[in-house]
Amino acid sequence: MNPKPFNTGYLKEQDGHQVYFAEYGNPKGEAIVTLHGGPGSKSKVKHVKPYDLQKYRVITFDQRGCGESNPAGETKANTTQDLVSDMEQLRSKLKIKKWFVVGGSWGATLALAYAQAHPDKVNGLLLSSVFLARPRDVEWAFTKKNGIERMFPDLWEKRIEFFNKYKVTPANAAKTLLEKMKSASPEEMKEITAGVNNWEGNLMSAQAELINIVGSLEAN
């Protein structure tokens, strides 16, 4: 069975954003806040399941513009600093003195940013699939050849085919496709969204297969 939250709600509106949060587990247990990836994903049950919910109080929240937070997809007033501020507001609202901070991928970056800003509020960090989102990291993963595309040339070719259809390049795709979506038809919007998501989704699937293969070899 999937765990059910014992408390849900929204933070006080800030900059036009209402941030959704949920609490699971033991209300009196040590607090853990777990941060979803993206940016643009949302909190999921899998972020809660790894923990002993009889022992820990696990908090999730959907970052600005994501999941159950409102308004959906809003990018204005949605910076890393804004999200760090939301975390502090959430900690204060829930009357938590210190908590463990957990994050994967983009969530790991946000966890580090929060810990740097508020080291006295962090009991410890648990980071996975770290993606620091520095310019060179973005270039390696998304925009330049001789980066990750060397590992997945077939997926890169499919990505370039998608970009060619919309007359964009890896370097300008993020900004240009976002502008196109503002005036796109529902069908075009779905196609652009799928094209963008497919790159990361395919990479994650390929990496999962590789991990399974390595695990099988080690077991034998």
Buried (B, 14 or more C-beta within 10 A) or exposed (E): EEBEBEEEBBBEEBEEBBBBBBBBBBEEBBBBBBBBBBBBBBBBEEBBEEBEBEEBBBBBBBBBBBBBBBEEEBEEEBEBEBBBBBBEBBBEEBEBEBBBBBBBBBBBBBBBBBBEBBEEBBEEBBBEEBBEBEEEBBBBBBBBEEBBBEEBEEBBEBBBEBBEEBEBEBEEBEEBBEEBBEEBEEEEBEBBEEBBEBBBEBBEEBEEEEEEEEEEEEEE
